[in-house]
């Protein structure tokens, strides 16, 4: 017995043949399984992807043919070349495993390898025929490859297996319409209604399909059946509104839109989007003003304190020409909590437009109390004071705004306003002989403005013009020309900026260039500026074209040029020296 046991324990082989193979000659599947299991616990329980990935690599170091580890590495890896390689290794080791096939197909899909992906999903529909998603993706891949009939066959197969699936049915109807199989698409929609007549979505699908195929009466009948089931259904009302919109039935469209606006289910953002879309066309706005007024009034009643609705309703009032009503509406909302800067800005802008400076000051003060660090309100006060001729007070307000600015762009603009105010003071002080110091302050402010933001067209234009007017120094005139040219480059055919550019060219003696530029300025001028006519007359006179010079000077006189006596003297001299 002892002899037999010894023989069986050695496998009836000589001792030299029964010895264990050297380490690493055969894969250690047990260790690979152990490392893989530990990695799976780290991944699924602890959520530690990095540690799990290291354990999967250890499993593969023990057994490089261990497919589960390749699969897990491919699934947790970032999408890229490595993820694709690892997924493919798992698939090659076990091409009958549906999970491996699916992962490999997804990684190929990420890389845009559609032909190979389509073959894998064909395999998946056989390996895992209980998953409708495999049929859906395969149908999409056939459609992407320009094989719509194959896609329809796949969806037919899925319908036989799973019955009607809303997602797959919708895809199938679109494919049928795309291949010209209109009757079959309608048949599919009617069959869905017959199978589930109490499903509102089936009636909606039939209505939309009838509308797309030109069967408008059938579409309206289906819409009526859907609304009879739920008269407040947002999807049905939205679809019906679009149906009327495509057929330019404005009254019906707006009536359905009103029912949508009355619904609590439709988000406010969507209601506002619809209203803004409706008001893009000024003619449509004018022709349907009362219906649109009804819509926006409904919004203001339902959402009285929403800032977007307040802005929308106020804009509607302004477009209707109801300036005072819009102003009163904004003022009513100045006490809203939290306070809204835009309401104050709108009130101040409208009071400024109406030239009611006392009201401007009052609401600026209220705005500054509510938003003490907002530079825009100090700027508004400065503009009002400058308009009233209170230039020193305006400069003080601009400086208060300057202390609160946080961007170079705004800082540059504020310094530009300060420069403009000093220039206006200089103009008024010229007769009193006090202009020189104010001019220096004006130019210093412009320099600081351009240092903060050089490409500020209004400042560039004003600075260039004033230099061109005040200086005879060629170097300064060349600098003015560079600024005027940049202002023109930054804008689109601005007649004022072209006039400045032409005038500086004239001051430099470049008369032909000045004439070409002035012609452009006159072509783009919509205000018939007397200043522009005066400048063009000066250029023409310098070129010896005296008749045309007189013509444009007379136009400047008729337009109300500021110094008519200068023009009269110019014309007199022209006649004395023909």
C-alpha positions in Angstrom: 0.0 0.0 0.0 2.8 2.4 0.9 4.5 1.6 -2.4 1.2 2.3 -4.4 0.7 5.6 -2.6 4.2 6.7 -3.4 3.7 5.8 -7.0 0.4 7.8 -7.3 1.8 10.8 -5.5 4.5 11.2 -8.2 2.1 10.6 -11.0 3.9 7.4 -12.0 6.7 9.6 -13.4 10.4 9.7 -12.6 11.3 12.4 -10.1 13.2 14.4 -12.8 10.0 14.7 -15.0 7.7 15.6 -12.1 9.6 18.6 -10.9 7.7 22.0 -10.9 8.4 24.3 -13.9 10.7 27.3 -13.3 9.0 30.6 -12.0 7.4 32.5 -14.9 7.2 29.7 -17.4 3.5 29.2 -16.8 1.0 32.0 -16.0 -0.1 32.2 -12.4 -3.9 32.3 -13.0 -4.7 32.1 -9.3 -2.6 35.2 -8.5 -4.1 37.0 -11.5 -7.6 36.2 -10.2 -6.7 37.4 -6.7 -5.2 40.7 -8.0 -8.2 41.2 -10.3 -10.7 40.6 -7.5 -8.8 43.0 -5.2 -8.8 45.6 -8.0 -12.5 45.2 -8.5 -13.2 45.8 -4.8 -11.1 49.0 -5.0 -13.0 50.2 -8.1 -16.5 49.3 -7.1 -16.5 49.7 -3.4 -13.8 52.3 -2.6 -14.1 54.1 -5.9 -10.3 54.3 -6.1 -9.7 54.1 -9.9 -5.9 54.7 -9.6 -5.4 51.8 -7.2 -7.7 49.6 -9.1 -5.8 50.2 -12.3 -2.5 49.3 -10.6 -4.0 46.0 -9.4 -5.4 45.1 -12.8 -1.9 45.7 -14.2 -0.5 43.3 -11.5 -3.0 40.7 -12.6 -1.8 41.0 -16.2 1.8 40.8 -15.1 0.9 37.4 -13.6 -1.2 36.3 -16.6 -1.2 38.4 -19.7 -4.1 36.4 -21.1 -6.4 37.2 -18.3 -9.3 38.9 -20.3 -11.3 40.4 -17.3 -8.3 42.5 -16.3 -7.9 43.8 -19.9 -11.6 44.6 -20.0 -11.5 46.5 -16.7 -8.4 48.5 -17.8 -10.2 49.4 -21.1 -13.3 50.5 -19.2 -11.6 52.7 -16.6 -9.0 54.3 -18.9 -9.4 57.7 -20.4 -10.6 57.6 -24.0 -7.6 57.3 -26.2 -5.2 54.9 -27.9 -4.5 52.9 -24.7 -8.2 52.4 -24.0 -8.8 51.1 -27.5 -5.8 48.7 -27.3 -6.9 47.3 -24.0 -10.5 46.9 -25.0 -9.4 45.1 -28.2 -7.2 42.7 -26.2 -10.2 41.7 -24.1 -12.3 41.2 -27.2 -9.6 39.1 -28.9 -9.3 36.8 -25.9 -13.0 36.2 -25.7 -15.0 37.4 -28.7 -18.2 35.8 -27.5 -18.4 37.9 -24.3 -21.0 40.5 -25.0 -19.5 43.0 -22.5 -16.1 42.7 -24.2 -17.7 43.2 -27.6 -19.7 46.2 -26.4 -16.6 47.9 -24.8 -14.5 47.4 -27.9 -17.3 48.8 -30.1 -17.7 51.8 -27.9 -14.0 52.6 -28.0 -14.0 52.2 -31.8 -17.0 54.5 -31.9 -15.1 57.1 -29.9 -12.4 57.0 -32.6 -14.9 57.3 -35.5 -14.2 53.8 -36.9 -17.8 53.3 -38.0 -17.5 50.4 -40.4 -15.8 48.1 -37.8 -18.2 49.3 -35.1 -21.2 48.4 -37.2 -19.9 44.9 -37.6 -19.5 44.5 -33.9 -23.0 45.8 -33.2 -24.4 43.2 -35.7 -22.6 40.6 -33.5 -24.1 42.2 -30.4 -27.7 41.9 -31.7 -27.0 38.2 -31.8 -25.1 37.8 -28.6 -27.5 40.1 -26.6 -30.8 40.2 -28.5 -32.7 41.3 -25.3 -31.1 44.7 -25.2 -33.0 47.2 -27.5 -30.1 49.7 -27.3 -28.0 47.4 -29.5 -30.6 47.7 -32.2 -31.0 51.4 -31.8 -27.2 52.0 -32.1 -27.0 49.6 -35.1 -29.8 51.5 -36.8 -28.0 54.8 -36.2 -24.8 53.4 -37.7 -26.6 52.1 -40.8 -28.2 55.6 -41.2 -24.8 57.3 -40.8 -23.4 55.0 -43.4 -26.1 56.0 -45.9 -27.9 52.7 -45.6 -31.4 53.7 -44.4 -33.2 50.6 -45.6 -30.9 48.4 -43.6 -31.6 50.7 -40.6 -35.4 50.2 -41.1 -34.9 46.4 -41.3 -33.1 46.5 -37.9 -35.8 48.6 -36.4 -38.5 46.3 -37.8 -36.6 43.4 -36.1 -36.5 45.3 -32.8 -40.2 46.0 -33.0 -40.9 42.3 -33.5 -38.8 41.4 -30.4 -39.8 44.2 -28.0 -43.1 45.6 -29.3 -43.4 49.4 -30.0 -40.7 51.4 -28.3 -41.3 55.2 -28.5 -37.6 56.0 -29.2 -37.2 53.3 -31.9 -40.6 54.2 -33.4 -39.6 57.8 -33.8 -36.3 56.9 -35.4 -38.2 54.5 -37.8 -40.7 57.2 -38.8 -37.9 59.7 -39.6 -36.2 57.1 -41.7 -39.4 56.2 -43.5 -40.0 59.9 -44.3 -36.4 60.3 -45.5 -36.8 57.4 -47.9 -40.1 58.7 -49.3 -42.2 56.0 -47.6 -44.8 58.5 -46.4 -47.8 56.2 -46.4 -45.9 53.6 -44.3 -44.8 56.3 -41.8 -48.5 57.5 -41.5 -49.5 53.9 -41.1 -47.0 53.4 -38.3 -48.4 56.5 -36.5 -52.0 55.4 -36.9 -51.2 51.9 -35.7 -49.6 53.4 -32.5 -52.8 55.4 -31.9 -55.0 52.3 -32.4 -52.9 50.2 -30.0 -52.8 52.9 -27.3 -55.6 55.4 -28.0 -55.4 56.9 -24.5 -51.7 57.8 -24.9 -51.6 61.6 -25.7 -48.1 61.3 -27.2 -49.4 59.0 -30.0 -52.0 61.6 -31.1 -49.3 64.2 -31.0 -46.9 62.1 -33.2 -49.7 61.5 -35.7 -50.6 65.2 -35.8 -47.0 66.2 -36.4 -46.6 63.6 -39.1 -49.8 64.6 -40.9 -48.5 68.2 -40.7 -45.2 67.3 -42.2 -46.8 65.4 -45.1 -49.2 68.2 -46.0 -52.4 66.6 -44.5 -53.3 69.7 -42.5 -57.0 68.8 -41.8 -55.9 65.4 -40.4 -53.2 67.1 -38.4 -55.7 69.5 -36.8 -58.1 66.7 -36.0 -55.3 64.8 -34.2 -54.3 68.0 -32.3 -57.9 68.4 -31.2 -58.1 64.8 -30.0 -54.8 65.3 -28.0 -56.1 68.6 -26.5 -59.4 66.9 -25.6 -57.3 64.5 -23.4 -55.3 67.4 -21.8 -56.1 71.0 -22.8 -53.0 72.2 -20.9 -50.4 69.9 -22.4 -47.3 72.0 -23.1 -45.8 69.7 -25.7 -49.1 69.6 -27.7 -49.7 73.4 -27.4 -46.1 74.1 -28.4 -46.4 71.7 -31.4 -49.7 73.3 -32.5 -48.2 76.8 -32.2 -45.4 75.8 -34.4 -47.9 74.2 -36.9 -49.7 77.6 -37.2 -46.4 79.5 -37.3 -45.2 77.5 -40.3 -48.4 78.3 -42.1 -48.3 82.0 -41.2 -51.6 81.9 -39.4 -50.6 84.6 -37.0 -53.9 85.0 -35.1 -54.1 81.3 -34.4 -50.4 81.1 -33.5 -50.7 84.0 -31.0 -53.9 82.5 -29.5 -52.1 79.2 -28.8 -49.1 81.1 -27.5 -51.3 82.8 -25.0 -52.5 79.4 -23.7 -48.8 78.4 -23.4 -48.0 81.6 -21.5 -50.9 80.8 -19.1 -49.3 77.4 -18.3 -47.3 77.0 -15.2 -45.4 74.0 -16.7 -43.7 76.1 -19.4 -40.6 77.7 -17.8 -40.4 81.5 -17.7 -37.2 81.4 -19.8 -38.9 79.7 -22.6 -41.9 82.1 -22.5 -39.4 85.1 -22.7 -37.6 83.4 -25.6 -40.8 83.0 -27.5 -41.9 86.6 -26.9 -38.5 88.0 -27.9 -38.6 85.9 -31.1 -42.1 87.3 -31.8 -40.9 90.9 -31.5 -37.9 90.6 -33.8 -39.9 91.5 -36.9 -41.1 95.1 -36.5 -43.8 94.6 -39.1 -45.2 91.5 -37.3 -45.0 93.5 -34.0 -47.0 96.4 -35.5 -49.6 94.2 -37.1 -50.2 92.1 -34.0 -49.6 94.7 -31.4 -52.7 94.0 -29.3 -52.1 90.2 -29.1 -48.5 90.7 -28.2 -49.5 93.3 -25.6 -51.8 90.6 -24.1 -48.9 88.2 -23.9 -46.5 90.5 -22.2 -49.2 91.8 -19.8 -49.9 88.2 -18.8 -46.2 87.8 -18.1 -46.1 90.9 -16.0 -49.1 89.7 -13.9 -47.7 86.2 -13.4 -44.2 87.3 -12.6 -44.5 90.9 -11.4 -41.0 91.2 -9.8 -38.9 89.1 -12.1 -36.1 91.4 -13.5 -36.3 89.8 -17.0 -40.1 90.3 -17.1 -39.8 93.9 -15.9 -37.2 94.6 -18.6 -39.3 92.9 -21.3 -42.5 94.8 -20.3 -40.7 98.1 -20.1 -39.1 97.5 -23.6 -42.6 96.7 -24.9 -43.9 100.0 -23.6 -41.0 101.9 -25.1 -41.5 100.3 -28.5 -45.2 101.3 -28.3 -44.1 104.9 -27.7 -45.3 105.0 -24.1 -42.2 106.7 -22.7 -43.9 108.2 -19.6 -45.6 104.9 -18.8 -42.4 103.0 -19.1 -40.6 105.6 -16.9 -43.4 105.2 -14.3 -43.1 101.4 -14.5 -39.4 101.5 -13.8 -39.8 104.0 -11.0 -42.4 101.7 -9.4 -39.8 98.9 -9.3 -36.9 101.0 -7.8 -37.9 99.7 -4.4 -37.6 96.0 -5.4 -35.4 93.8 -3.2 -32.7 93.3 -4.1 -32.3 96.6 -5.9 -31.6 96.4 -9.6 -29.0 98.7 -11.2 -30.6 98.5 -14.6 -33.8 100.0 -13.3 -31.9 103.1 -12.0 -29.9 103.3 -15.2 -33.1 103.3 -17.3 -34.8 105.9 -15.2 -31.7 108.2 -15.3 -31.4 107.7 -19.1 -35.0 108.5 -19.8 -35.0 111.6 -17.5 -31.9 112.7 -19.3 -33.6 112.2 -22.6 -36.5 114.3 -21.4 -34.0 117.0 -20.3 -35.4 117.0 -16.8 -32.2 117.7 -15.0 -33.7 118.0 -11.5 -35.1 114.5 -11.8 -31.8 113.3 -13.1 -30.0 114.6 -10.0 -32.6 113.1 -7.8 -32.5 109.6 -9.2 -28.7 109.7 -9.5 -28.5 110.5 -5.7 -30.9 107.6 -5.0 -28.8 105.3 -7.2 -25.5 106.3 -5.5 -27.1 105.6 -2.1 -28.1 102.1 -3.3 -24.9 101.4 -5.2 -22.2 103.8 -3.8 -19.3 102.1 -5.6 -20.9 102.0 -9.1 -19.0 104.4 -11.3 -21.8 104.5 -14.0 -24.1 106.6 -11.7 -21.4 109.2 -11.0 -20.8 109.3 -14.8 -24.5 109.9 -15.4 -24.4 112.8 -13.0 -21.4 114.2 -14.7 -23.1 114.0 -18.1 -26.1 115.8 -16.8 -24.0 118.6 -15.3 -22.0 118.9 -18.5 -25.2 119.2 -20.5 -26.4 122.0 -18.1 -23.1 123.8 -18.5 -21.9 123.1 -15.0 -18.5 121.9 -16.2 -16.5 122.2 -13.0 -19.2 120.1 -11.2 -19.2 117.7 -14.1 -15.4 117.2 -13.8 -15.8 116.6 -10.0 -18.4 113.9 -10.8 -16.2 112.3 -13.4 -13.3 112.2 -10.9 -15.6 110.5 -8.4 -16.4 107.9 -11.1 -12.7 107.6 -11.8 -11.9 106.6 -8.2 -14.4 103.7 -8.6 -13.3 102.4 -12.0 -11.8 98.9 -12.0 -10.8 98.5 -15.7 -8.5 100.4 -18.0 -11.2 100.6 -20.6 -13.6 102.5 -18.4 -10.8 104.5 -16.9 -9.8 105.6 -20.4 -13.4 106.6 -21.2 -13.7 108.7 -18.0 -10.5 110.6 -18.7 -11.9 111.2 -22.2 -15.0 112.8 -20.7 -12.8 114.9 -18.4 -10.8 116.1 -21.5 -14.1 117.0 -23.3 -15.2 119.0 -20.3 -11.9 120.9 -20.2 -12.1 121.6 -23.9 -15.6 123.0 -23.5 -14.4 125.2 -20.7 -11.5 126.3 -22.9 -13.9 127.3 -25.7 -15.9 129.4 -23.3 -12.8 131.0 -21.7 -11.1 131.8 -25.0 -12.5 135.3 -25.2 -11.3 136.0 -21.7 -7.7 135.0 -22.5 -7.7 132.1 -20.0 -7.7 129.3 -22.5 -4.1 128.1 -22.4 -4.2 126.4 -19.0 -7.5 124.7 -19.7 -6.1 123.5 -23.0 -3.1 121.9 -21.2 -5.5 120.2 -18.8 -7.7 119.0 -21.7 -4.7 117.5 -23.5 -3.3 116.0 -20.3 -6.6 114.3 -19.7 -6.7 112.9 -23.2 -3.1 111.6 -22.7 -4.1 109.8 -19.6 -7.2 108.4 -21.4 -5.1 107.0 -24.2 -2.5 105.6 -21.8 -5.3 103.6 -20.2 -6.9 102.5 -23.4 -5.4 103.7 -26.7 -8.0 102.3 -29.1 -10.9 104.5 -27.8 -12.2 106.0 -31.0 -14.1 109.1 -29.6 -11.0 110.2 -27.6 -8.7 109.6 -30.6 -11.0 111.6 -32.8 -11.5 114.5 -30.4 -7.8 114.8 -29.5 -6.8 114.7 -33.2 -9.3 117.4 -34.1 -8.4 119.7 -31.3 -4.7 119.3 -32.1 -5.4 119.9 -35.7 -7.3 123.1 -34.8 -4.9 124.5 -32.2 -1.4 123.6 -33.4 0.8 124.6 -36.3 3.6 122.3 -35.2 4.1 119.7 -37.9 5.2 117.0 -35.4 2.0 117.5 -33.4 -0.1 117.5 -36.7 1.5 114.2 -37.7 0.6 112.8 -34.3 -3.0 114.1 -34.8 -3.1 112.4 -38.2 -2.0 109.0 -36.7 -4.8 109.3 -34.1 -7.4 110.3 -36.6 -6.4 107.5 -38.9 -6.7 105.0 -36.1 -10.2 106.3 -35.1 -11.3 105.8 -38.8 -9.9 102.2 -38.7 -11.8 101.4 -35.5 -15.2 102.5 -36.9 -17.3 101.7 -39.9 -17.7 104.8 -42.2 -18.2 107.3 -39.4 -18.6 110.7 -41.2 -17.4 112.7 -38.1 -14.2 110.7 -37.9 -13.6 110.9 -41.6 -14.1 114.7 -41.4 -11.4 114.9 -38.7 -9.0 112.8 -40.7 -9.6 115.0 -43.8 -9.2 118.2 -41.8 -5.8 117.1 -40.4 -4.7 116.2 -43.9 -5.7 119.7 -45.0 -3.7 121.2 -42.1 -0.7 119.3 -43.3 -1.1 120.5 -46.8 -2.0 117.2 -48.3 -4.9 118.7 -50.3 -5.8 115.9 -52.7 -5.9 113.3 -49.9 -8.0 115.7 -47.9 -10.5 116.2 -50.8 -10.9 112.4 -51.2 -11.5 111.9 -47.5 -13.9 114.7 -47.3 -15.9 113.3 -50.2 -16.2 110.1 -48.3 -17.3 111.9 -45.2 -20.1 113.8 -47.1 -21.2 110.5 -48.7 -21.7 108.9 -45.3 -23.0 112.0 -43.5 -26.7 111.7 -42.7 -27.0 114.9 -40.6 -25.8 117.4 -43.2 -23.2 118.7 -40.8 -22.5 122.4 -41.4 -19.0 121.9 -39.9 -18.3 119.3 -42.5 -19.5 121.6 -45.3 -17.2 124.4 -44.0 -14.2 122.1 -43.9 -14.8 120.8 -47.4 -15.2 124.4 -48.6 -11.8 125.2 -47.1 -10.2 122.3 -48.9 -11.8 123.3 -52.3 -10.8 126.9 -51.9 -7.2 125.9 -51.3 -7.3 123.8 -54.4 -8.6 126.8 -56.4 -12.1 125.4 -57.0 -13.7 128.7 -55.8 -17.2 128.1 -57.2 -17.6 124.7 -55.4 -16.0 126.2 -52.3 -18.7 129.0 -52.2 -21.4 126.3 -52.8 -20.4 124.3 -49.7 -19.8 127.4 -47.5 -23.4 128.5 -48.4 -24.6 125.0 -47.4 -22.8 125.4 -44.1 -24.5 128.8 -43.6 -27.9 127.4 -44.4 -27.2 124.5 -42.0 -26.6 126.9 -39.1 -22.8 127.1 -38.8 -21.7 128.4 -35.4 -19.7 131.4 -36.7 -21.7 132.7 -39.7 -19.7 135.9 -39.8 -16.5 133.9 -40.6 -18.3 132.3 -43.6 -19.7 135.6 -44.8 -16.2 137.0 -44.8 -14.8 134.0 -46.6 -17.4 134.3 -49.4 -16.8 138.1 -49.6 -13.1 137.6 -50.1 -13.7 134.9 -52.7 -15.8 137.2 -54.8 -13.3 140.1 -54.5 -10.5 137.8 -55.8 -12.2 135.6 -58.4 
